[in-house]
């Protein structure tokens, strides 16, 4: 059995399934990243300064997570998605093609976080099942951080 494991000691078939879910997560992060960049560039109104900075903080964080997820896919022995065509085709988070006001932008981000958290919990279950502590830790950290962010954004929305 040992010689049938991947170089990091995981079942190759389970790793393939996990990498596929991670690629879906990657696609969602890329779409959310671009949506949030658009909100950052186009926000106007009374809360401009506050939201402009918050959106920048968020998209910088998404950019880091994109890299971590892609590298995890590679670590599992698979290829991360890397084209916007594929991201748009697979993501469950919708591309936001219209500029929204600040409140609607925050609501869109909260809704997107919900999608991410649900998917990351799915990935966490798969990683737990196969004994993949690396993916497990990545998902746990993301979920904890994002649950707090959702709480804060909902507090902002009132």
N, C-alpha and C positions, 0 to 999 in steps of 0.2 A: 504493500500500500504506500509506503514512504516514497518509492520512486515514481509514483503516479501523482504526487503532489507538485504544485508549482514551486518555483524557486523560493517563494516566501512561505511555503508550507501549507498552502490552501488547495482545496479541491478545484481543479481547472473548470469544471462545468458550473460549479456554484460561483466561481469568480467571473465567469462569462455573464451569468445572469445579473450579478451585482454590478459589473461594469456597464451593462446596458441601462440599468436604473441610474447609475451615476451619470451616464451620458444624457439621460433625460433631465436630471437635475442640472447638469451643465447648461443645457439648452435653456432651461427656465431662468437660470441666473443671468445668462447673456441677454435674454429679452428684457428681464427686469432691469439690468444694468443700463441698457439703451433707453428704456422708458424713463428711468430716473434721471439720466443725463438730460433728456428732453424736458423733464419737469424743472430741473435745475436751470437750464438755459432760458426757459420761457415763463417761469413764474413771475407774476406781477402782483401789485396790490399792497395792502396794508402790512402783510406779514412777509414781504419780499425778503428782507435781510435774514430773518429767522429761517425761513424755508429754503432759501438759496444755499445757506451754509449746511443745513440738515441734509438736503438732497446730495450735496457734494460729499459729505461724510458717508452717506449710504452707498453712493455709487463707487467710491474708493474701496469701501469694504467689500462690495460685490465683486470688484475686480480681483481682490486678493482671494476670495473664495473660488472664483472661476479657476484660478491657477492651482489652488489646492486640490480641487476636484479633478481637473485634468491630469495632474500629477498622480493622483490616486488611481485613476483609470490606467495610466501607464504602469504604475507599480503592480497592478493586478495582471499585467501582461496584455493589455488591450489598447486600442487606439481611441483617443478622445475625439469627439466631434469637433470640427474646427471651421465650419462654414455657416454663414448666416442662413443660407438656404436650408441646411439641415436643422438649424436651431428653430427656424420658423415652422418647419414641417413637423417637428416632434414636440415642441414646447406646449405645455398646457396653460401657461401664462400668455395672454394675448398681447400682441404688439399694440402699443398705444400710438395711433397715428395722428391724434388730435391733441392740441395743447389744452390742458384743463386748468381750471383755477386751482389755487393752493389747496383748498379743502378737498376737492375731487382728486387731486394728485395724491394727497396723503391717504385718502380712502382707497385709491388704486393700489398703493404700496402695501397697505394693510391687507387687502385682499390677496395680493401676490405673496406676501409672507405666509398667509394661511396655506396657499398651495405648496410653498416650499416646505413648511413644517410638516404637513401631511406626508409629502413624498420622502422627506428625510426620516420620518418615523418608519416608513416602509423599508427604507434602506437599512435603518438601524436593526429592524427585525431580521432582515436577510443576513446582515453582518454578524449579528449575535448567533444565528443558527449555524453559521459556518466557522465561528471562532475567529473572525477577522477583527481583531482589536484596533487595528489602524483605522479602518473605515468606521468602526463603532465610535471611537474617540472623536473623529472628525464630525460625525453627525450629531453626537451628544453636545459637543461644544457649540455647533451652529444652532441647534434647537434651543439650548439654554439662552444664548445671546438674543436670538430672534423673538422668543417669547417675551423677554423683557422689553425689547424694542416695540413690539406690538402693543404691549401695555402702555408704554409711553406715548406712542402715536395715538392710541385711542383716548388717552387722557387729554392730549392736545385737541382732539376732535370734540371732546366733551361728551 
